[in-house]
Amino acid sequence: MKDPYILENGTLKNLLNITDEKELKKAERDIGFAKLMDIGELSNEKCDVELLKKIHKHIFEDIFDWAGEFRTVPMIKIEEVIPMVSIDYAEPKNIKKELESEIKKINKENWKNKDFDEKIKSITKYVSSIWRTHPFRDGNTRTTLAFTQILAKKQGIDLDLGKILNDLGRRYNENGRVTRWSVRDRFVLAALDENNYPEPQWLEDTLKSAAITKKQEKEEDLER
């Protein structure tokens, strides 16, 4: 099946008329970072499927003409971290149904009786399932991160996305070996099904490290 989202050389079609994949990824990082830092206007929105679409549109409307629209093609992405196979992403026809099912669980969760660690654990479980659906042709990790920030805030947890975005990519040593897996890799590990031994603790730790504590708030206030 021909992928209607890509040019002949494999680069995603875009509104910036960029035909080089590396150049497009750089533009996505630069524009996406600024947009993610300005996601606050969506913080009061209800957690539902439409919120995911609004987030994606907000981040990518200057890059893709399909921003905010679910993909219409199947997806396969070979993952180095699992290793070298693909997550079983949702079929296009099932995207909305799977997202609605997961978000329904979020809205039924008894959040009030959970402490900080329990909330982070539950948030990790739900957002990794949303990420696994991979509703968009591109930009799913950044969209899910923004959704995570909004969901966490509704449960009384402020996440500093800047801390996460600064560690978005992998790091390698001088021999080309991975010394730190990317945020996307951590979503992959958390999204594995039970038969493939998921490791959600890496994503949990990422969210915990990005949480702004009362102590940090006081220290930041003193620095101002």
ChimeraX attribute file (.defattr): number of C-alpha atoms within 10 A of each C-alpha:
attribute: neighborCount
match mode: 1-to-1
recipient: residues
	/A:1	5
	/A:2	6
	/A:3	13
	/A:4	10
	/A:5	17
	/A:6	13
	/A:7	13
	/A:8	9
	/A:9	9
	/A:10	12
	/A:11	17
	/A:12	23
	/A:13	20
	/A:14	19
	/A:15	13
	/A:16	11
	/A:17	10
	/A:18	16
	/A:19	17
	/A:20	13
	/A:21	14
	/A:22	11
	/A:23	12
	/A:24	19
	/A:25	15
	/A:26	11
	/A:27	15
	/A:28	18
	/A:29	15
	/A:30	11
	/A:31	15
	/A:32	24
	/A:33	17
	/A:34	13
	/A:35	17
	/A:36	20
	/A:37	14
	/A:38	13
	/A:39	16
	/A:40	13
	/A:41	8
	/A:42	15
	/A:43	17
	/A:44	11
	/A:45	13
	/A:46	13
	/A:47	17
	/A:48	16
	/A:49	18
	/A:50	14
	/A:51	18
	/A:52	23
	/A:53	17
	/A:54	17
	/A:55	24
	/A:56	28
	/A:57	19
	/A:58	20
	/A:59	26
	/A:60	23
	/A:61	18
	/A:62	15
	/A:63	21
	/A:64	18
	/A:65	13
	/A:66	19
	/A:67	22
	/A:68	22
	/A:69	15
	/A:70	19
	/A:71	19
	/A:72	16
	/A:73	16
	/A:74	15
	/A:75	18
	/A:76	11
	/A:77	11
	/A:78	11
	/A:79	14
	/A:80	12
	/A:81	15
	/A:82	15
	/A:83	8
	/A:84	10
	/A:85	12
	/A:86	14
	/A:87	20
	/A:88	16
	/A:89	18
	/A:90	18
	/A:91	17
	/A:92	18
	/A:93	13
	/A:94	12
	/A:95	20
	/A:96	16
	/A:97	12
	/A:98	19
	/A:99	21
	/A:100	15
	/A:101	12
	/A:102	18
	/A:103	18
	/A:104	14
	/A:105	11
	/A:106	19
	/A:107	12
	/A:108	8
	/A:109	12
	/A:110	10
	/A:111	15
	/A:112	9
	/A:113	8
	/A:114	14
	/A:115	9
	/A:116	12
	/A:117	11
	/A:118	12
	/A:119	19
	/A:120	22
	/A:121	18
	/A:122	16
	/A:123	20
	/A:124	25
	/A:125	19
	/A:126	19
	/A:127	22
	/A:128	25
	/A:129	22
	/A:130	25
	/A:131	23
	/A:132	24
	/A:133	23
	/A:134	27
	/A:135	29
	/A:136	24
	/A:137	17
	/A:138	18
	/A:139	16
	/A:140	19
	/A:141	20
	/A:142	24
	/A:143	27
	/A:144	22
	/A:145	24
	/A:146	26
	/A:147	23
	/A:148	21
	/A:149	23
	/A:150	24
	/A:151	22
	/A:152	19
	/A:153	15
	/A:154	15
	/A:155	16
	/A:156	13
	/A:157	20
	/A:158	18
	/A:159	23
	/A:160	15
	/A:161	19
	/A:162	14
	/A:163	14
	/A:164	17
	/A:165	18
	/A:166	10
	/A:167	14
	/A:168	17
	/A:169	14
	/A:170	13
	/A:171	13
	/A:172	12
	/A:173	9
	/A:174	6
	/A:175	6
	/A:176	8
	/A:177	9
	/A:178	13
	/A:179	10
	/A:180	13
	/A:181	17
	/A:182	18
	/A:183	22
	/A:184	20
	/A:185	21
	/A:186	20
	/A:187	26
	/A:188	24
	/A:189	22
	/A:190	26
	/A:191	28
	/A:192	19
	/A:193	14
	/A:194	9
	/A:195	6
	/A:196	10
	/A:197	11
	/A:198	15
	/A:199	17
	/A:200	19
	/A:201	14
	/A:202	17
	/A:203	24
	/A:204	21
	/A:205	15
	/A:206	17
	/A:207	25
	/A:208	17
	/A:209	14
	/A:210	18
	/A:211	21
	/A:212	13
	/A:213	14
	/A:214	10
	/A:215	9
	/A:216	11
	/A:217	11
	/A:218	10
	/A:219	11
	/A:220	10
	/A:221	9
	/A:222	8
	/A:223	7
	/A:224	5
